[in-house]
Amino acid sequence: MNIAISNTSEKPIYQQLFEQISAQILKGELESGYCLPPIRQAAQELRISIITVKKAWEELERCGLINTVTGKGCFVAEFSPDEMLRIRNETILKQMVSDIEYYKSFGLTLDEVVSLLRGVY
């Protein structure tokens, strides 16, 4: 598990953690059954609050990406390839909707957004 936390990002730290771990799960970098580090250990290694890690782990579980086994830890859930694709697409679509609302707040048209995307992609 490779995590990079930015203290200067506008995104809350728990969201950075959630997004990075969920991306690693959905790309197959963290395989089904992989045991995430305990909350206290992750907090210590990342030098962040236990509450922040707990919030990220709870969000991962709420999204069905991990399962918690009492007394054993948190494990990456098992997915069929179709489930993985469905969850990945839902996750991406959710982010895109949020991003599009942000772009609309600047008055950008779809063509302007696409043009900007082509410039950076």
GIJO-V77833 format. One line per field, one symbol per residue. ss: DSSP state (H for helix, E for strand, - for the rest). phi: phi as a letter, one per 30 degrees, with the letter a starting at -180 (. if undefined). psi: psi as a letter, one per 40 degrees, with the letter a starting at -180 (. if undefined). Layout:
# GIJO-V77833
ss: ???
phi: ???
psi: ???
This chain:
# GIJO-V77833
ss: ------------HHHHHHHHHHHHHH--------E---HHHHHHHH---HHHHHHHHHHHHH---EEEE---EEEE----HHHHHHHHHHHHHHHHHHHHHHHHH----HHHHHHHHHHH-
phi: .cbbccdcdddedddededddddddddidcdeiecddeedddddddhbdedddedddddddedidbbcceickcbdddbdeddddddedddddedddddddddddciddedddddddddcc
psi: hhhhhheeiehiddddddddddddddeedhihehhiiidddddddefiidddddddddddddeedihhhhedahihihiiddddddddddddddddddddddddeeeiidddddddddde.
